[in-house]
Amino acid sequence: KDENIDYSLNKLEYNLNTAGIRPVLSCTNDEGCPLDIPIKDCSEDSFYFIKGNISKVYLRDKCIVIEGSSTEMVKLVDKIDLKVAGIEWITQEE
């Protein structure tokens, strides 16, 4: 259980619902997965969270992979939420 990852999942779920996309929580394997949650892989459209040392978002088959520390995942999900909302991040050149 990780509060930052839970926050990221809930925030992403809320924003996808707002955009008319109904997300379903799933696991990648049976180990540690509650009985009422389905098992899915990247053969279906999904978001895949990987806890790691490098922060990045990339596409693997049909998965959008969000990889990083639990605190970095919050920032990465914020960027995805902006894309879902149709907002592009603009950086100002000096």
Backbone as CSV, one residue per row, in Angstrom:
resi,resn,N_x,N_y,N_z,CA_x,CA_y,CA_z,C_x,C_y,C_z
1,LYS,0.849,-1.186,0.000,0.000,0.000,0.000,0.884,1.235,0.000
2,ASP,0.673,2.123,-0.955,1.454,3.345,-1.084,0.485,4.497,-1.341
3,GLU,0.446,5.450,-0.434,-0.522,6.552,-0.537,-0.341,7.376,-1.807
4,ASN,0.894,7.613,-2.238,1.124,8.395,-3.459,0.620,7.661,-4.701
5,ILE,0.856,6.350,-4.764,0.379,5.583,-5.911,-1.152,5.511,-5.883
6,ASP,-1.730,5.298,-4.694,-3.192,5.297,-4.576,-3.768,6.629,-5.032
7,TYR,-3.136,7.722,-4.631,-3.580,9.057,-5.045,-3.510,9.187,-6.572
8,SER,-2.401,8.731,-7.163,-2.238,8.806,-8.617,-3.305,7.993,-9.334
9,LEU,-3.565,6.783,-8.859,-4.605,5.938,-9.462,-5.973,6.603,-9.376
10,ASN,-6.302,7.116,-8.204,-7.612,7.755,-8.014,-7.760,9.007,-8.878
11,LYS,-6.698,9.786,-8.970,-6.743,11.010,-9.761,-6.891,10.688,-11.249
12,LEU,-6.124,9.708,-11.723,-6.223,9.297,-13.119,-7.620,8.747,-13.410
13,GLU,-8.143,7.928,-12.502,-9.483,7.375,-12.677,-10.528,8.487,-12.767
14,TYR,-10.441,9.459,-11.881,-11.392,10.575,-11.888,-11.347,11.326,-13.221
15,ASN,-10.142,11.652,-13.680,-10.013,12.426,-14.926,-10.414,11.625,-16.162
16,LEU,-10.162,10.327,-16.169,-10.623,9.497,-17.273,-12.149,9.430,-17.285
17,ASN,-12.752,9.276,-16.108,-14.222,9.278,-16.010,-14.796,10.585,-16.519
18,THR,-14.164,11.700,-16.165,-14.608,13.019,-16.614,-14.552,13.118,-18.132
19,ALA,-13.581,12.446,-18.746,-13.429,12.456,-20.204,-14.307,11.400,-20.883
20,GLY,-15.127,10.697,-20.104,-16.021,9.693,-20.673,-15.387,8.330,-20.869
21,ILE,-14.250,8.096,-20.234,-13.557,6.810,-20.325,-13.735,6.093,-18.986
22,ARG,-14.258,4.878,-19.018,-14.500,4.130,-17.787,-13.334,3.185,-17.496
23,PRO,-12.459,3.564,-16.572,-11.328,2.693,-16.248,-11.743,1.546,-15.320
24,VAL,-11.003,0.441,-15.389,-11.224,-0.711,-14.524,-9.888,-1.074,-13.895
25,LEU,-9.844,-1.123,-12.576,-8.628,-1.513,-11.867,-8.356,-2.990,-12.131
26,SER,-7.108,-3.320,-12.423,-6.752,-4.719,-12.680,-5.350,-5.004,-12.154
27,CYS,-4.984,-6.265,-12.180,-3.648,-6.717,-11.778,-2.958,-7.332,-12.990
28,THR,-1.640,-7.470,-12.911,-0.891,-8.092,-14.002,-0.673,-9.585,-13.787
29,ASN,-0.855,-10.047,-12.540,-0.755,-11.483,-12.257,-1.569,-11.807,-11.009
30,ASP,-1.727,-13.097,-10.720,-2.543,-13.546,-9.591,-1.923,-13.241,-8.230
31,GLU,-0.593,-13.155,-8.181,0.109,-12.999,-6.911,-0.270,-11.686,-6.221
32,GLY,-0.876,-11.782,-5.051,-1.248,-10.612,-4.270,-2.447,-9.857,-4.811
33,CYS,-3.113,-10.403,-5.815,-4.259,-9.728,-6.416,-5.549,-10.226,-5.764
34,PRO,-6.397,-9.308,-5.266,-7.679,-9.734,-4.703,-8.516,-10.497,-5.736
35,LEU,-9.343,-11.416,-5.264,-10.129,-12.276,-6.146,-11.095,-11.524,-7.052
36,ASP,-11.566,-10.353,-6.614,-12.573,-9.624,-7.392,-11.974,-8.678,-8.438
37,ILE,-10.648,-8.675,-8.589,-9.988,-7.793,-9.561,-9.476,-8.643,-10.729
38,PRO,-9.792,-8.249,-11.973,-9.366,-9.039,-13.132,-7.857,-8.956,-13.395
39,ILE,-7.339,-9.965,-14.103,-5.943,-10.004,-14.521,-5.892,-9.538,-15.973
40,LYS,-5.034,-8.556,-16.269,-4.908,-8.035,-17.633,-3.430,-7.861,-17.975
41,ASP,-3.155,-7.776,-19.284,-1.799,-7.503,-19.739,-1.857,-6.381,-20.776
42,CYS,-0.750,-6.138,-21.435,-0.676,-5.018,-22.373,-1.254,-5.328,-23.747
43,SER,-2.018,-6.413,-23.871,-2.699,-6.688,-25.130,-3.996,-5.877,-25.223
44,GLU,-4.375,-5.230,-24.120,-5.555,-4.368,-24.078,-5.121,-2.961,-23.675
45,ASP,-5.886,-1.952,-24.092,-5.576,-0.573,-23.702,-5.571,-0.464,-22.185
46,SER,-4.495,0.074,-21.639,-4.407,0.208,-20.192,-3.262,1.126,-19.789
47,PHE,-3.283,1.499,-18.512,-2.186,2.208,-17.878,-1.509,1.201,-16.963
48,TYR,-0.187,1.236,-16.949,0.588,0.272,-16.191,1.560,1.052,-15.323
49,PHE,1.477,0.886,-14.016,2.340,1.603,-13.079,3.497,0.712,-12.664
50,ILE,4.721,1.228,-12.796,5.924,0.511,-12.368,6.691,1.414,-11.412
51,LYS,6.905,0.923,-10.209,7.695,1.669,-9.240,9.170,1.453,-9.570
52,GLY,9.906,2.556,-9.802,11.308,2.445,-10.174,12.071,3.729,-9.909
53,ASN,13.338,3.740,-10.314,14.212,4.884,-10.063,14.199,5.911,-11.189
54,ILE,13.764,5.510,-12.370,13.735,6.414,-13.522,12.301,6.853,-13.758
55,SER,12.105,8.169,-13.922,10.759,8.704,-14.150,10.521,8.888,-15.636
56,LYS,9.533,8.143,-16.168,9.203,8.288,-17.577,7.831,7.698,-17.868
57,VAL,7.276,8.135,-18.977,6.020,7.600,-19.495,6.308,7.126,-20.906
58,TYR,5.908,5.905,-21.220,6.153,5.371,-22.557,5.078,4.353,-22.918
59,LEU,5.054,3.987,-24.179,4.077,3.040,-24.697,4.719,1.668,-24.845
60,ARG,4.055,0.642,-24.299,4.480,-0.756,-24.448,3.252,-1.528,-24.925
61,ASP,3.289,-1.986,-26.161,2.131,-2.610,-26.794,0.943,-1.647,-26.666
62,LYS,-0.103,-2.035,-25.949,-1.266,-1.149,-25.794,-1.308,-0.484,-24.417
63,CYS,-0.213,-0.576,-23.668,-0.149,0.032,-22.330,0.582,1.370,-22.365
64,ILE,0.053,2.320,-21.642,0.806,3.528,-21.332,1.453,3.242,-19.981
65,VAL,2.768,3.127,-19.994,3.512,2.763,-18.792,3.947,4.036,-18.073
66,ILE,3.640,4.098,-16.796,4.025,5.222,-15.945,5.032,4.652,-14.952
67,GLU,6.281,5.063,-15.107,7.350,4.486,-14.306,8.050,5.577,-13.503
68,GLY,8.328,5.291,-12.241,9.047,6.228,-11.401,8.818,5.949,-9.931
69,SER,9.370,6.820,-9.098,9.113,6.708,-7.664,7.654,7.078,-7.421
70,SER,7.135,6.724,-6.273,5.721,7.006,-6.006,5.426,8.500,-6.034
71,THR,6.377,9.331,-5.615,6.150,10.787,-5.656,6.253,11.315,-7.083
72,GLU,7.154,10.749,-7.889,7.267,11.171,-9.286,6.049,10.748,-10.099
73,MET,5.436,9.625,-9.728,4.239,9.169,-10.439,3.112,10.196,-10.354
74,VAL,3.039,10.903,-9.228,2.020,11.944,-9.073,2.202,13.003,-10.161
75,LYS,3.446,13.421,-10.398,3.740,14.427,-11.423,3.450,13.896,-12.823
76,LEU,3.819,12.637,-13.070,3.593,12.043,-14.386,2.099,11.912,-14.677
77,VAL,1.329,11.527,-13.669,-0.127,11.424,-13.844,-0.722,12.801,-14.093
78,ASP,-0.183,13.840,-13.454,-0.645,15.207,-13.728,-0.482,15.546,-15.205
79,LYS,0.646,15.175,-15.791,0.888,15.443,-17.213,-0.097,14.672,-18.087
80,ILE,-0.355,13.416,-17.736,-1.323,12.617,-18.491,-2.715,13.217,-18.369
81,ASP,-3.076,13.657,-17.171,-4.387,14.275,-16.962,-4.562,15.512,-17.834
82,LEU,-3.509,16.309,-17.980,-3.581,17.488,-18.846,-3.819,17.075,-20.290
83,LYS,-3.149,16.018,-20.740,-3.345,15.521,-22.110,-4.782,15.032,-22.299
84,VAL,-5.295,14.278,-21.321,-6.666,13.767,-21.397,-7.652,14.922,-21.485
85,ALA,-7.362,16.007,-20.771,-8.232,17.181,-20.783,-8.033,18.032,-22.030
86,GLY,-7.043,17.667,-22.862,-6.791,18.419,-24.085,-5.958,19.666,-23.873
87,ILE,-5.231,19.705,-22.766,-4.391,20.861,-22.454,-2.943,20.488,-22.695
88,GLU,-2.267,21.258,-23.506,-0.848,21.040,-23.763,-0.031,21.932,-22.837
89,TRP,1.013,21.383,-22.283,1.895,22.154,-21.414,2.782,23.026,-22.294
90,ILE,2.802,24.309,-22.031,3.597,25.253,-22.810,4.759,25.727,-21.964
91,THR,5.956,25.608,-22.499,7.126,26.110,-21.783,7.544,27.421,-22.432
92,GLN,7.990,28.328,-21.617,8.394,29.654,-22.116,9.891,29.652,-22.353
93,GLU,10.277,30.050,-23.556,11.704,30.143,-23.867,12.222,31.486,-23.407
94,GLU,13.428,31.477,-22.918,14.038,32.731,-22.456,14.900,33.340,-23.529
